[in-house]
């Protein structure tokens, strides 16, 4: 990782190393003791008590950050955690994604009620956007929010929602104006114990807490709207612009872990009387894995720096970073499995775990194909002005 040193301070590199050490020594055993597919509350609490989770939130909202959320700092935490415990990384990221819209767009009462509790690890947050028929096309949301006096009545289904159905609070997106596409979607804050809300866990390739929500006439006060009515898509995009680069950091962490494992294996494992590293096919593959990982890392931190600096093209740079990093990580993890051979396919092997983990980030928070669409549209924007 020497090539990145020009961009990161000693303090920033130390934070990444601290996250990795905590993940390895403290968090990974707690993660392993959890119930697969369900929220691991002791893990969330450990992220808070060890000082990592509060760093995602400003001091005025119960966190430890002196100012606004830093995209670079989110990336440092996610990359460091992912190298040793993907479960800890995901638990941290979901708290941030679930609570950030409240922090950004919520009333003082909503922020005070929920964000400090999330920062302390006492409340679990979730970001509920996807629906059974609408994953990538968030503007086609069908879950209905009908105004009834001083409240809204919500009816419909959400699915593939991280931390569902166990979350204490959901940022949920619903249609308030039929036929208006993205301009008719509103963001709501929804307590997890509200009447009419039910849910079931889903079992996916990698057993993270993720599930389906069903809303049967759920009543939400009008003051639980985030931002403005019919402007919820802006709330969603602001959240995704912040966290997309750190999805790249998450997978860069996995790629680095896979590369480290492959390097160690190729140096110690012999075939036909010599170490694997002395076979050109293996050494050149390792060189390609290392080069792509470093390139992905640089793109991720460049996008994060652009966000922190208020750059105007953050949507494009975030999409590029997420696209390149997730595709790179898939290649690196797959190549590490190939270098290891059959041993890496055994249940419980670190690479078997990474192989299952690395697939989902190419889909969530915007698929690879959607990222390319976002990038292409942005490339033509100056020509159409």
Protein Blocks (a to p, Z undefined) as FASTA:
>chain_A
ZZmmmmpcfklmmmmmmmmmmmmmmmmmmmmmpcehiacfklmmmmmmnommmmmpcfkn
opabfbdcdfklmmmmmmmmmmmomklmmmmmmmmmmmmmmmmmmcfklmmmmmmmmmno
paccdddfbcfklmklmmlpfbdcddehjaccdedddehiehiakbfbdcddddfbghkl
mmlcccddddfkbghiacdddddfblcdddddddehiacdfklpghjehilmmmmmmmmm
mmmmmmmmmmmmmmmmmmmmmmmmmmmpcgehiafklpmklmmmmmmmmmmmmmmmmmmm
mmmmmmmnopaklmmmmmmmmmmmmmmmmmmmmmmmmmnommlmpghiaklmmmmmmmmm
mmggpifklmmmmmmmmmmmmmmZZ
